[in-house]
Amino acid sequence: PLFGKEGGKQWEEKRQVQSKSVMLITTSALALMLFLVLGTSLRAMQLNNSKIFPDFLAQGNLRLSSLALKSQVPQNAIILTHSPLVKKSHLYFQYWSGIDAMEIYDRQPIFVLEKNLPQNRPLFILSDEPVGGDGLELIQKFEVGYFYRLGK
């Protein structure tokens, strides 16, 4: 042997101690990484759920309304949606009902929109809140909103 019997034995013991140390460090590092990844993922999911929840119920109500109106409104109609709680409410309405829709805002007068929209298509308004104005006819009051015919 290169180191003799005694030298080889010491070298083997030293290698075993080093091997155990490396194994302990590796196991600790893996446990720490697993803890960090899982902890970060759980925290991210918790934060994500709290961001989604505020408009979750309003989206569900909009979905129910759009599905109910799908069979009651002509396919060539344009629905003006007003839902302050749901951003881009017209996109949700279009997706669920298949009917063209545009979003209206408080700062955007309806009569201006009415002049810019095609006159040969029926116009309706779906709103979370009551809407007042000339030329509006309340067609249906949902549990979660109001549906109006605009114009004739």
Long-range contacts (C-beta under 8 A, 24 or more apart in sequence): 54-85, 55-85, 55-86, 55-87, 58-83, 58-85, 58-86, 58-128, 59-86, 59-92, 61-128, 61-142, 61-143, 61-144, 61-145, 62-86, 62-89, 62-92, 62-93, 62-96, 62-126, 62-144, 62-145, 63-92, 63-96, 64-142, 64-144, 65-93, 65-126, 65-142, 65-144, 65-145, 65-147, 66-92, 66-93, 66-96, 66-97, 66-99, 66-126, 67-96, 67-97, 68-142, 69-97, 69-99, 69-126, 69-147, 70-96, 70-97, 70-98, 70-99, 72-140, 73-97, 73-99, 73-122, 73-124, 74-122, 75-99, 76-121, 76-122, 77-121, 77-122, 77-123, 77-124, 78-102, 78-117, 78-118, 78-121, 78-122, 78-123, 78-124, 79-124, 79-125, 79-126, 80-104, 80-110, 80-113, 80-123, 80-124, 80-125, 80-126, 80-150, 81-125, 81-126, 81-127, 82-125, 82-126, 82-127, 82-128, 82-129, 82-131, 83-126, 83-127, 83-128, 83-145, 84-128, 84-129, 85-128, 93-126, 110-150, 114-150, 114-151, 122-149, 122-151, 123-149, 123-150, 123-151, 124-148, 124-149, 124-150, 125-150
